[in-house]
């Protein structure tokens, strides 16, 4: 049985929720406290499936779905999740612990649905050269063979990768070349710090270097990298194409390291 909200907390939650992408640091802290307290006893069965600490998953939920700190600043606020909307009223902010728990469970379900795909295909994560080599070594169709199924070769992908890198805006190009191609110290945050790249986490997500935990293949296809793989290279973002996509990542990483 989830914890309940007082009438004052309910009113405050609705007020903060409706302007959640324009909150001050103090207001963010207050929103975090209200939601965290409301979910203290909320334990959906999906928590066990994901195998991570409850505290970490609650924090991820608040970061991604409540405060929406990784969202495009220009995006319109997303509609409430169906379960939360049913409990709190269509297109309204959740005002009860029950609605928040329903929304949290929807987030966990999305994470669970995506986890099997991510286990097969490490797209969207910062993948090292060694990890790519290890995964490629486990595939049945090495080298050009897996690309040939899509009418491609290593040489053709190399040319297209150079064009893709050259066409990127400078911040995204730096993140790709130094954070993915050259294994820069400090990862993406280090690259962003050295080059004063604002909103680097959002930029990296849009590029396809990081992903939301609940992201599905169709979501990754909307990133710059995913769109390039699907529309320029003609490789669908699907687990069946794991070998070809990992081969593309390996080639892209090599080209990025020299760009």
C-alpha positions as CSV (number, residue, x, y, z in Angstrom):
1,X,0.0,0.0,0.0
2,X,1.7,3.2,-1.1
3,X,2.0,6.2,1.2
4,X,-0.6,8.9,1.0
5,X,-0.2,12.6,0.3
6,X,-1.7,15.3,2.5
7,X,-4.0,17.8,0.9
8,X,-1.2,20.4,1.1
9,X,1.2,18.0,-0.6
10,X,-1.3,17.2,-3.3
11,X,-1.9,20.8,-4.1
12,X,1.9,21.5,-4.1
13,X,2.6,18.5,-6.3
14,X,0.0,19.6,-8.9
15,X,1.4,23.1,-8.9
16,X,5.0,22.0,-9.4
17,X,4.1,19.3,-11.9
18,X,2.4,21.8,-14.3
19,X,5.6,23.8,-14.6
20,X,8.1,21.0,-14.0
21,X,10.5,22.0,-16.7
22,X,10.8,25.5,-15.4
23,X,11.5,24.7,-11.7
24,X,14.2,26.4,-9.6
25,X,16.7,24.1,-7.9
26,X,14.8,24.4,-4.6
27,X,11.5,23.5,-6.3
28,X,13.1,20.5,-7.9
29,X,14.3,19.4,-4.5
30,X,10.8,19.8,-3.2
31,X,9.2,17.8,-6.1
32,X,11.8,15.1,-5.6
33,X,10.9,14.9,-1.9
34,X,7.2,14.7,-2.4
35,X,7.4,12.1,-5.1
36,X,10.0,10.0,-3.3
37,X,7.9,10.0,-0.1
38,X,4.8,9.1,-2.0
39,X,6.5,6.1,-3.6
40,X,8.2,4.9,-0.5
41,X,5.9,1.9,-0.1
42,X,5.1,1.5,-3.8
43,X,6.7,-1.9,-4.8
44,X,5.4,-3.1,-8.2
45,X,6.5,-6.6,-9.2
46,X,8.6,-5.2,-12.1
47,X,11.1,-3.9,-9.5
48,X,12.4,-7.5,-9.0
49,X,12.5,-8.2,-12.7
50,X,14.9,-5.3,-13.4
51,X,17.3,-6.4,-10.8
52,X,18.4,-2.9,-9.7
53,X,18.0,-1.2,-6.4
54,X,14.6,0.3,-5.7
55,X,16.2,3.6,-4.7
56,X,18.1,3.8,-8.1
57,X,14.9,3.1,-10.1
58,X,12.9,5.7,-8.2
59,X,15.6,8.3,-8.8
60,X,15.7,7.4,-12.5
61,X,11.9,7.7,-12.7
62,X,12.0,11.1,-11.1
63,X,14.8,12.3,-13.3
64,X,13.3,11.1,-16.6
65,X,9.6,11.2,-16.1
66,X,8.8,13.6,-13.4
67,X,11.4,16.4,-13.7
68,X,12.1,15.5,-17.3
69,X,15.7,16.7,-17.1
70,X,16.8,14.9,-20.2
71,X,14.0,16.2,-22.4
72,X,14.4,18.6,-25.3
73,X,13.7,22.1,-23.8
74,X,11.6,22.9,-26.9
75,X,9.4,19.8,-26.5
76,X,5.8,20.1,-25.4
77,X,5.1,18.4,-22.1
78,X,4.1,14.8,-22.8
79,X,0.7,13.5,-22.0
80,X,0.3,11.7,-18.7
81,X,0.8,7.9,-18.9
82,X,-2.5,6.0,-19.4
83,X,-2.5,4.5,-15.9
84,X,-1.7,7.8,-14.2
85,X,-4.2,9.6,-16.4
86,X,-6.9,7.2,-15.4
87,X,-6.2,7.8,-11.7
88,X,-5.6,11.5,-11.8
89,X,-7.8,12.6,-14.7
90,X,-6.9,12.9,-18.4
91,X,-4.2,15.5,-19.2
92,X,-3.9,16.5,-15.5
93,X,-1.1,16.3,-13.1
94,X,-1.2,13.4,-10.6
95,X,-2.4,14.5,-7.2
96,X,-2.4,11.2,-5.3
97,X,0.2,8.6,-4.3
98,X,-1.9,6.0,-6.1
99,X,-1.5,8.0,-9.4
100,X,2.2,8.4,-8.9
101,X,2.6,4.7,-8.2
102,X,0.6,3.9,-11.4
103,X,2.9,6.2,-13.4
104,X,6.0,4.7,-11.8
105,X,4.8,1.2,-12.6
106,X,4.2,2.2,-16.3
107,X,7.8,3.4,-16.4
108,X,9.1,0.1,-15.0
109,X,7.0,-1.8,-17.5
110,X,8.6,0.2,-20.3
111,X,12.0,-0.5,-18.9
112,X,11.3,-4.2,-18.7
113,X,10.0,-4.4,-22.3
114,X,13.2,-2.8,-23.5
115,X,15.7,-4.7,-21.4
116,X,15.7,-7.9,-23.5
117,X,16.5,-5.8,-26.6
118,X,19.3,-4.0,-24.9
119,X,20.8,-7.3,-23.7
120,X,21.1,-8.3,-27.3
121,X,22.2,-5.0,-28.7
122,X,24.3,-2.4,-26.8
123,X,23.1,0.5,-28.9
124,X,22.9,3.9,-27.3
125,X,25.5,3.1,-24.7
126,X,29.1,4.2,-24.6
127,X,30.6,1.1,-26.1
128,X,34.4,0.6,-26.0
129,X,36.4,-0.8,-28.8
130,X,37.1,-3.9,-26.7
131,X,33.4,-4.4,-26.1
132,X,32.6,-4.1,-29.7
133,X,35.4,-6.6,-30.6
134,X,34.0,-9.0,-28.0
135,X,30.4,-8.8,-29.2
136,X,31.5,-9.0,-32.9
137,X,33.5,-12.0,-32.1
138,X,30.4,-13.8,-30.8
139,X,28.5,-13.2,-34.1
140,X,28.2,-15.8,-36.8
141,X,28.7,-13.5,-39.7
142,X,31.9,-11.5,-39.3
143,X,33.2,-8.6,-41.3
144,X,31.8,-7.8,-44.7
145,X,29.5,-10.8,-44.6
146,X,26.9,-9.3,-42.2
147,X,27.0,-6.0,-44.1
148,X,26.7,-7.7,-47.5
149,X,23.2,-8.8,-46.5
150,X,22.2,-5.1,-46.6
151,X,24.1,-4.3,-49.8
152,X,27.0,-2.8,-47.9
153,X,30.7,-3.3,-47.4
154,X,33.3,-2.0,-44.9
155,X,34.6,0.4,-47.5
156,X,31.2,1.8,-48.3
157,X,30.3,2.2,-44.7
158,X,33.6,4.0,-44.1
159,X,32.8,6.6,-46.8
160,X,29.3,7.1,-45.4
161,X,30.5,7.3,-41.9
162,X,33.0,10.1,-42.8
163,X,30.1,12.1,-44.5
164,X,27.9,11.5,-41.4
165,X,30.6,12.8,-39.0
166,X,31.4,15.8,-41.2
167,X,27.7,16.9,-41.4
168,X,27.2,16.9,-37.6
169,X,27.0,20.2,-35.7
170,X,30.3,20.9,-33.9
171,X,29.1,19.9,-30.4
172,X,27.7,16.6,-31.5
173,X,30.8,15.9,-33.6
174,X,33.1,16.5,-30.6
175,X,31.0,14.2,-28.4
176,X,31.1,11.5,-31.1
177,X,34.8,11.8,-32.0
178,X,36.2,12.2,-28.5
179,X,33.6,10.4,-26.4
180,X,33.0,7.4,-28.8
181,X,35.9,7.4,-31.2
182,X,38.8,8.2,-29.0
183,X,37.8,6.9,-25.6
184,X,38.5,10.3,-24.1
185,X,39.2,10.6,-20.4
186,X,36.1,11.3,-18.3
187,X,33.7,10.1,-21.0
188,X,31.1,12.4,-22.4
189,X,31.0,14.6,-19.3
190,X,34.8,15.1,-19.7
191,X,34.4,16.1,-23.4
192,X,31.6,18.5,-22.5
193,X,33.7,20.1,-19.8
194,X,36.7,20.5,-22.0
195,X,34.8,22.1,-24.8
196,X,32.1,23.9,-22.7
197,X,29.3,22.0,-24.4
198,X,26.0,23.0,-22.9
199,X,23.2,20.4,-22.4
200,X,25.6,17.6,-23.4
201,X,23.4,14.8,-22.0
202,X,20.5,15.9,-24.1
203,X,22.8,16.3,-27.2
204,X,24.3,12.9,-26.6
205,X,20.8,11.4,-26.3
206,X,19.6,13.0,-29.5
207,X,22.8,11.8,-31.2
208,X,22.4,8.2,-29.9
209,X,25.4,7.9,-27.6
210,X,23.2,7.5,-24.5
211,X,19.7,6.2,-24.2
212,X,16.8,6.2,-21.8
213,X,16.4,3.0,-19.9
214,X,12.9,2.5,-21.3
215,X,13.9,3.3,-24.9
216,X,12.8,0.7,-27.4
217,X,14.3,0.0,-30.9
218,X,11.9,2.5,-32.5
219,X,13.0,5.1,-30.1
220,X,16.7,4.6,-31.0
221,X,15.8,4.9,-34.7
222,X,14.7,8.5,-34.0
223,X,18.2,9.5,-32.9
224,X,20.7,10.9,-35.4
225,X,22.8,7.7,-35.3
226,X,19.7,5.4,-35.5
227,X,18.2,7.4,-38.4
228,X,21.5,7.3,-40.3
229,X,21.7,3.5,-39.8
230,X,18.2,2.9,-40.9
231,X,17.7,5.5,-43.7
232,X,21.2,6.0,-45.1
233,X,22.6,2.5,-44.5
234,X,19.3,0.7,-44.9
235,X,19.7,-1.4,-41.7
236,X,16.6,-1.7,-39.6
237,X,17.2,-1.1,-35.8
238,X,16.3,-4.6,-34.7
239,X,17.9,-7.4,-32.7
240,X,18.1,-9.6,-35.8
241,X,20.6,-7.0,-37.3
242,X,22.8,-7.0,-34.2
243,X,26.0,-8.1,-36.1
244,X,25.6,-5.6,-38.9
245,X,24.9,-2.7,-36.5
246,X,27.8,-3.6,-34.2
247,X,30.0,-3.7,-37.3
248,X,28.8,-0.3,-38.3
249,X,29.6,1.0,-34.8
250,X,33.1,-0.4,-35.0
251,X,33.7,1.3,-38.4
252,X,32.1,4.6,-37.2
253,X,34.3,4.5,-34.1
254,X,37.4,4.0,-36.1
255,X,36.5,6.9,-38.5
256,X,35.5,9.2,-35.6
257,X,38.9,8.6,-33.9
258,X,40.6,10.1,-37.0
259,X,38.1,12.9,-37.7
